[in-house]
Amino acid sequence: MNKKRLKLHQMLCDILKNPKRVYFVTPEGFKMECPCFKYELDSIDADDADNKKYIKKHSFKIIYISKTVDSDIIDTMLDLEGCQYLDYFISDGLHHNVYKITL
């Protein structure tokens, strides 16, 4: 999983153009700076044959957090292969756009 997670991390850093605002594991009470991406492993699906796993698909849940409702990031995310839009909500006055991507 490490290679796929690192690939996703780099993709998000390239989109945001600020690697310090892309978070995978955040300690409790850690204050994130916005706009930012927060992502986590959502699931792993594996196909097998001959008693071997030959395709492993890692799905990640990505949350784009921003102080503004409108952003070009939303369209940029949807242009990524395997990315789908899941949800939108406001929490603590911040806008959260939730995506799922499978690598």
N, C-alpha and C positions, 0 to 999 in steps of 0.2 A: 504494500500500500504506500510505502514511503515515496516511491517514484511518482505515483499518481498524485499524491497529496502535494508534493513539491512542485509538480507541473501546474496544478491548479493554483497554488500559492503564487507562482511566478506570473500566471495569467492575470490574476487579480491585481498584483502589484503593477503590471503593465497598464491595466485599465485605469487604475486610480492614480498612477504616476507618483505614488508615495508608499514605499514598502513598509514604512513604520505604522501605517494605518490599515494593515491587513493582519487580522488576528485569527489564529487557529485555537489555541488554548489560552484562555484568560483566567488568571487567578480571581477568586471571589473578591469583590470589592475593588478590582482594578478599574480605573477610569479610562475608557477609550476616548480617543479624539475623533471628532466627526468632520467631514464624512469619512466613513470607514466600511470595510467588509469584515464580517465575522462569519466563519464557516466551521462546519463540523461534519464528521463522517455520519452518514444517514443509514446506509446499508451496503452490503456486499452480496452480489448475486454471482453464482458460479455455475458454469455449464461443465458437465463431465461426460467422459466416454472412456471405455476400457479402464475403469476404476481410477481415472486421473482427472483432475480439474484442469481444463485447458483454456477456459476463458473466465476471467474474473472481472466483473464490472463493479466499480466503486461509485456509489452515489453520495454526493455531498449536499448538505443544505447550506445555502449561502444567504446571508442577510446583509443587504446594503442599508446602512443607517446614515441619515442625513438630516440637516436642519431644515431643508427645503423640500417641498413636495415634487417639484419638477427637476429632472436631471437627464442629461444625455446618457448617463450610465445605464439607465433602464433599457434603452434600445440597444446599447452596446452589449449588454449581458444577453439579450435575446438573440443576438447574432452569433453567439457561441454555439458550436455544434453540441447537441445533447442537453442544452439548457432549456428549462421551462419555468415560467412564472407561476408561483403558487399562491401568494397572499400579499396583502398590504395591511399595515396597522400603524397606529400612532401610540407611542409610549413615552412618558416623560417629556412630551413636546417634540419628540424626534420621530421622523418618518422612517418606517421599516418596510423594505421591499424584499420579499422572500422568494428565493429561486431554488431549484434543484438541478444539479448537473451530474451526468453520468459519464465517467471516463473509463 
